[in-house]
Amino acid sequence: MPEFTLLDLLDITLLSVLCYYIFLTFRGTRGVQLLKALVVIFLITFLSQVLGLPSLQWVLEKVLAFGTLALLIIFQPEIRNALVRIGGPVFFNNPARISAENVEEIIEAVFQLAREKKGALVVLEGEVGLAEYLASGKPVDSELSKELLLCLFHPASPLHDGAVIISQNRIAGAGCFLPLSDRTDFAPSVGSRHRAALGLSEETDSLVVIVSEESGLVASAHGGRLEERLDPVRLRRLIQETFKVKP
C-alpha cells in the first residue's frame, strides 16, 4: 500500500480549495446545473470502470470529450466571471475604485429616487472594463454627485431609461444598455431593470444598483445574484465590501 505523504495532503487541500471557489463562482447561477451534471457523469464513469462496463464507459468518454467544447461555449459568461474573480480581490489586493464620499452620494441619490418611485440603474464598474456598454449610451465623464444622478434619472431626461455607469469615481456614461439575463428562475415581480442588472453581473464583476419604478424598492446584482429590499445600511455595506472601501 503506498505511503500517504505531505504531497498527497497538499494535493487534496489544493483540490478542495479549487472545488470550493468553483462552487462559490457558480452558486446562484445556471452553472449549478452544469456542476451537478458533471458530478453525475464522473460518478457513473467511475462506477463503469469499477464494475467493468466497457460500452457505458466508451459512451461516457465520448460525451466528456465532445461535450467539453460545447460546455465552454454555453457557459462562457460563468467561466469568464470565474476567471475575473481569480484575478480579483479574492487573490490580489486591488485598490478601491470608489471613494467613501462618493458611496454616500450614490446612496443618497438612490434612496431619494426610491422615495419618489423613479426607476434607476446604477452600475459601479469593477476590474472588468465596460467600454462596450458605455458605447451603447452617451458619454458623460463628469464628477459624481447626487444632484447629477437625480437629473439623469428624472423622467424628463432622455437618458433616464438606460443605465448610468460609474468608473474610477466619475460618471462615465448614461443611457447605457445592459445585456438581459437569460435565466428563467425569476419571480413574476422581476422586471426588465432587474434582468439587465443580473445580465451584466453575470458577465462582469460590476455591482449594479436597481431602483424599481413600480414599487420604489432598492435591489442589487453582483456575481449573478440578486439581493432585494435593501436599506441604506445594507447597500453601503455591500459597496464597501465589494470595492474594499474604508468607512
CORMOSUL-V287900 format. One line per field, one symbol per residue. ss: DSSP state (H for helix, E for strand, C for the rest). phi: phi as a letter, one per 30 degrees, with the letter a starting at -180 (. if undefined). burial: + if it has 24 or more other C-alpha atoms within 12 Angstrom, else -. A space follows every 50 residues. Layout:
ss = ???
phi = ???
burial = ???
//
This chain:
ss = CCCCCHHHHHHHHHHHHHHHHHHHHHCCCCHHHHHHHHHHHHHHHHHHHH HCCHHHHHHHHHHHHHHHHHHHHHCHHHHHHHHHHHCCCCCCCCCCCCCH HHHHHHHHHHHHHHHCCCCEEEEECCCCCCHHHHCCCEEEEEECCHHHHH HHCCCCCCCCCCEEEEECCEEEEEEECCCCCCCCCCCCCCCHHHHHHHHH HHHCCCEEEEECCCCCCEEEEECCEEECCCCHHHHHHHHHHHHCCCC
phi = .dddcddddddddddddddddddddcdicddedddddddddddddddddd dicdddddddddddddddddddddceddddddddddccddcbddddcadd ddedddddddddddddhcdabcccdcdddcedddddccdchbddaedddd ddcdedddcddcccccbhibddabidccdddcdccddeddcddddddded ddcbcdcccccdddcidcbbbaiibcbchdceddddddddddchcde
burial = ---------------------+-++++++++--++---------+----- ---------+--------------+-+++++++++--+-------++++- -+++++++++++++---+++++++++++-+--++--++-+---+++-+++ ++++----+++++++++++++++++++++-+--------+-+++++++++ +++++++++++++--+++++++++++++-+++--++-+++-+++---
//
